[in-house]
């Protein structure tokens, strides 16, 4: 044991050494309350996946049992079984291209990528079963969405017919669509009445008086090599009057709860590509935002090819929860109440879309080109789940 002076000197040295030692931050910084809440919700969602799958299976079984009982009752009443068979309307390929641009991975979260893969699946099913089907392509098929289709969904998309997946950008896909539509052997598609009218009466391409999303830079000249390409964007100052034959329409594959405003519009402008928005405001009065899911945009165009009427196409596709009605129709007694609840409905819609992303695996796994009648039932159920049940 040293003298008091020596002990004091040792204590001072220890204190200096301790104070000068670098402090290391904790390896895992504490999570915020919101982050912990999201993590718990995700864990609960994953834990309940098997139960949800079981409930969906039970519902499908109940629907099939009920349908068989109703069929047996009708036959017992003397109805010809042949009359009960669903007669499939033949599908006709037309010279119109639709490209889903999925090259937005860096702007989406994981749950939004899951939702996008579900929307691509539904777009494929809608196109396959449509009265008039388009040349459907998926651009930017790489990174996370390709990994999900190949691994989580078992690469079932490779068995699909009437859709093509390409890891190139939307212009690369548009060039391939153009080649298929203009095939010398006439396999590019059949000219139908709604498209023939667009040839006979060339649609006007008039810029709106007000630009919904003005950009600081002047609009660049159009790329003449891609004048038959139109990028659909709600931010465009042009309104789509009609679909035109031998034209490729690009639909942005972006699920981001409207965070990245003007992203698709800017992408098209930078490349000198024409832009247009669907004429929702001209035909519909909406109580919610006009931003639609990717598969809804595709289905609306397919409905227009069938009926040639935007109002009818919007009314048959836009989810009821958005509170849309045709202009000129009576709003009804509950219109004021509906408008007052619009913002609340939007918040609920966002939550429902997040939950629906997890449920999407069921419909995705069934779109592996099964028999047509079974595919129609499954896809119909998926659409009903989105528009009616939402959180089943």
Buried (B, 14 or more C-beta within 10 A) or exposed (E): EEEEEEEEEEEEEEEEEEEEEEEEEEEEEEEEEEEEEEEEEEEEBEEEEEEBEEEBEEBBEEEEEEEEEEEEEBEEEEEEEEEEEEEEEEBBBBBBBBBBBBBBBEEBEEBBBBBBBBBBBBBBBBBBBBBBBBBBBBBBBBBBBBEBBBEEBEEBBEEBEBBBBBBBBBBBBBBBBBEBBEEEEEEBBEEBEBBEEBEEEEBEEEEEEEEBBEEEEEEEEEEEEBEBBBBBBBBBBBBBBBBBBBBBBBBBBBBBBEEBEBBBBBBBBEBBBBBBBBBBBEBBBBBBBBBBBBBBBBBBBBBBBBEBBBBBBBBEBBBEBBBBBEEEEEEEEEBEEBBEBBEEBBEBBEEBBBBBBBBBBBBBBBBBBEEEEEBBBBBEBBBEBBBEEBEE
